[in-house]
């Protein structure tokens, strides 16, 4: 029995302007849908925050199994 091996990737999503109410613009779902179609699974998200505390976006982390 062989161990599963994974490869990892990321997509950067710019700030969707969620402060002060509902988002005015949507997330870049076309990139996420394309990644899902290629076998990528979202495993986490890391905000991109300036030292001042301003959130500029997020890195969405993905993984998929490497075929043996």
C-alpha positions as CSV (number, residue, x, y, z in Angstrom):
1,X,0.0,0.0,0.0
2,X,1.5,3.3,-1.0
3,X,1.2,6.6,0.8
4,X,-0.8,9.4,-0.8
5,X,1.3,12.3,-2.1
6,X,-0.1,15.8,-2.4
7,X,0.8,19.0,-4.3
8,X,-0.3,22.4,-3.1
9,X,-1.3,25.6,-4.8
10,X,-2.8,29.0,-4.0
11,X,-5.0,31.7,-5.5
12,X,-4.9,35.3,-4.3
13,X,-8.3,37.0,-3.9
14,X,-8.3,40.8,-3.7
15,X,-10.3,42.4,-0.9
16,X,-14.0,42.0,-1.8
17,X,-15.0,45.2,0.1
18,X,-17.0,43.5,2.8
19,X,-16.7,46.2,5.4
20,X,-19.8,48.2,6.3
21,X,-22.3,45.8,4.9
22,X,-22.7,43.2,2.2
23,X,-19.9,42.7,-0.4
24,X,-20.2,45.1,-3.4
25,X,-18.3,42.7,-5.6
26,X,-18.1,38.9,-5.6
27,X,-15.2,36.7,-5.0
28,X,-13.2,35.5,-8.0
29,X,-15.3,32.3,-8.3
30,X,-14.2,31.5,-11.8
31,X,-10.7,30.8,-10.6
32,X,-12.0,28.6,-7.8
33,X,-14.4,26.7,-10.0
34,X,-11.6,26.1,-12.5
35,X,-9.3,24.8,-9.7
36,X,-12.1,22.5,-8.5
37,X,-12.5,21.1,-12.0
38,X,-8.8,20.4,-12.1
39,X,-9.0,18.3,-8.9
40,X,-7.9,20.9,-6.4
41,X,-9.6,21.0,-3.0
42,X,-9.6,24.1,-0.8
43,X,-7.9,23.4,2.5
44,X,-7.4,26.9,4.0
45,X,-7.3,30.6,3.8
46,X,-4.8,33.2,5.0
47,X,-5.6,36.9,5.1
48,X,-3.2,39.3,3.6
49,X,-3.1,42.1,6.2
50,X,-0.9,45.2,6.3
51,X,0.9,46.2,9.5
52,X,-1.8,48.9,9.9
53,X,-4.4,46.2,10.2
54,X,-6.0,46.8,6.7
55,X,-7.0,43.6,5.0
56,X,-6.0,43.6,1.3
57,X,-7.1,40.2,0.4
58,X,-6.6,36.5,1.1
59,X,-4.6,33.6,-0.1
60,X,-6.8,30.6,-0.7
61,X,-4.8,27.3,-0.3
62,X,-5.5,24.2,-2.3
63,X,-4.2,20.6,-2.5
64,X,-4.7,17.7,-4.8
65,X,-3.5,14.2,-4.8
66,X,-0.5,13.4,-7.1
67,X,-1.3,10.4,-9.3
68,X,1.1,7.5,-8.8
